[in-house]
Amino acid sequence: MDQRVVPAGPDIVFEEFDGDLVVLNLSTGRYFGFNPAAAVVWEALMAGSAPRDVAEAMLQTRGLNEFVAELRANDLVVASDMTPVDLAPSLATKLAALGTAPQLEAYDDLADLIVADPIHDTDEAQGWPVRAPEA
């Protein structure tokens, strides 16, 4: 928990849409929805804070270790040798105000389309996003 975590590679992308955080693993096609607490924790981790510092800022650290373990298990983050960054006061305030444990939900319903090559894996007659029949 002392080591900083970073995205597991360039295939991990994330974006906030109308207050909801979505993290996508382009190599597997799986995407993840984060509850509001998880979005704040992710923001702090991606800003360079160590999980230990995030836990200290949270008044209820319930679920933090499990959440970080789940991020690792889903190949979203890896440990880094980079020096952790001090937690920004604004993030510390957000973390202290959390009333629920961070949770993520995994989805793979679009995995086939996300990992498909839109040039080579499409049906020639119908085009994208229809996949070519497997031979």
Secondary structure as a PSIPRED ss2 file (coil, helix, strand):
# PSIPRED VFORMAT (PSIPRED V4.0)

   1 M C   1.000  0.000  0.000
   2 D C   1.000  0.000  0.000
   3 Q C   1.000  0.000  0.000
   4 R C   1.000  0.000  0.000
   5 V E   0.000  0.000  1.000
   6 V E   0.000  0.000  1.000
   7 P E   0.000  0.000  1.000
   8 A C   1.000  0.000  0.000
   9 G C   1.000  0.000  0.000
  10 P C   1.000  0.000  0.000
  11 D C   1.000  0.000  0.000
  12 I E   0.000  0.000  1.000
  13 V E   0.000  0.000  1.000
  14 F E   0.000  0.000  1.000
  15 E E   0.000  0.000  1.000
  16 E E   0.000  0.000  1.000
  17 F E   0.000  0.000  1.000
  18 D C   1.000  0.000  0.000
  19 G C   1.000  0.000  0.000
  20 D E   0.000  0.000  1.000
  21 L E   0.000  0.000  1.000
  22 V E   0.000  0.000  1.000
  23 V E   0.000  0.000  1.000
  24 L E   0.000  0.000  1.000
  25 N E   0.000  0.000  1.000
  26 L C   1.000  0.000  0.000
  27 S C   1.000  0.000  0.000
  28 T C   1.000  0.000  0.000
  29 G C   1.000  0.000  0.000
  30 R E   0.000  0.000  1.000
  31 Y E   0.000  0.000  1.000
  32 F E   0.000  0.000  1.000
  33 G E   0.000  0.000  1.000
  34 F E   0.000  0.000  1.000
  35 N C   1.000  0.000  0.000
  36 P H   0.000  1.000  0.000
  37 A H   0.000  1.000  0.000
  38 A H   0.000  1.000  0.000
  39 A H   0.000  1.000  0.000
  40 V H   0.000  1.000  0.000
  41 V H   0.000  1.000  0.000
  42 W H   0.000  1.000  0.000
  43 E H   0.000  1.000  0.000
  44 A H   0.000  1.000  0.000
  45 L H   0.000  1.000  0.000
  46 M H   0.000  1.000  0.000
  47 A C   1.000  0.000  0.000
  48 G C   1.000  0.000  0.000
  49 S C   1.000  0.000  0.000
  50 A C   1.000  0.000  0.000
  51 P H   0.000  1.000  0.000
  52 R H   0.000  1.000  0.000
  53 D H   0.000  1.000  0.000
  54 V H   0.000  1.000  0.000
  55 A H   0.000  1.000  0.000
  56 E H   0.000  1.000  0.000
  57 A H   0.000  1.000  0.000
  58 M C   1.000  0.000  0.000
  59 L C   1.000  0.000  0.000
  60 Q C   1.000  0.000  0.000
  61 T C   1.000  0.000  0.000
  62 R C   1.000  0.000  0.000
  63 G C   1.000  0.000  0.000
  64 L H   0.000  1.000  0.000
  65 N H   0.000  1.000  0.000
  66 E H   0.000  1.000  0.000
  67 F H   0.000  1.000  0.000
  68 V H   0.000  1.000  0.000
  69 A H   0.000  1.000  0.000
  70 E H   0.000  1.000  0.000
  71 L H   0.000  1.000  0.000
  72 R H   0.000  1.000  0.000
  73 A H   0.000  1.000  0.000
  74 N C   1.000  0.000  0.000
  75 D C   1.000  0.000  0.000
  76 L C   1.000  0.000  0.000
  77 V E   0.000  0.000  1.000
  78 V E   0.000  0.000  1.000
  79 A E   0.000  0.000  1.000
  80 S C   1.000  0.000  0.000
  81 D C   1.000  0.000  0.000
  82 M C   1.000  0.000  0.000
  83 T C   1.000  0.000  0.000
  84 P C   1.000  0.000  0.000
  85 V C   1.000  0.000  0.000
  86 D C   1.000  0.000  0.000
  87 L C   1.000  0.000  0.000
  88 A C   1.000  0.000  0.000
  89 P H   0.000  1.000  0.000
  90 S H   0.000  1.000  0.000
  91 L H   0.000  1.000  0.000
  92 A H   0.000  1.000  0.000
  93 T H   0.000  1.000  0.000
  94 K H   0.000  1.000  0.000
  95 L H   0.000  1.000  0.000
  96 A H   0.000  1.000  0.000
  97 A C   1.000  0.000  0.000
  98 L C   1.000  0.000  0.000
  99 G C   1.000  0.000  0.000
 100 T C   1.000  0.000  0.000
 101 A C   1.000  0.000  0.000
 102 P C   1.000  0.000  0.000
 103 Q C   1.000  0.000  0.000
 104 L E   0.000  0.000  1.000
 105 E E   0.000  0.000  1.000
 106 A E   0.000  0.000  1.000
 107 Y E   0.000  0.000  1.000
 108 D C   1.000  0.000  0.000
 109 D C   1.000  0.000  0.000
 110 L C   1.000  0.000  0.000
 111 A H   0.000  1.000  0.000
 112 D H   0.000  1.000  0.000
 113 L H   0.000  1.000  0.000
 114 I H   0.000  1.000  0.000
 115 V H   0.000  1.000  0.000
 116 A C   1.000  0.000  0.000
 117 D C   1.000  0.000  0.000
 118 P C   1.000  0.000  0.000
 119 I C   1.000  0.000  0.000
 120 H C   1.000  0.000  0.000
 121 D C   1.000  0.000  0.000
 122 T E   0.000  0.000  1.000
 123 D E   0.000  0.000  1.000
 124 E C   1.000  0.000  0.000
 125 A C   1.000  0.000  0.000
 126 Q C   1.000  0.000  0.000
 127 G E   0.000  0.000  1.000
 128 W E   0.000  0.000  1.000
 129 P E   0.000  0.000  1.000
 130 V E   0.000  0.000  1.000
 131 R E   0.000  0.000  1.000
 132 A C   1.000  0.000  0.000
 133 P C   1.000  0.000  0.000
 134 E C   1.000  0.000  0.000
 135 A C   1.000  0.000  0.000
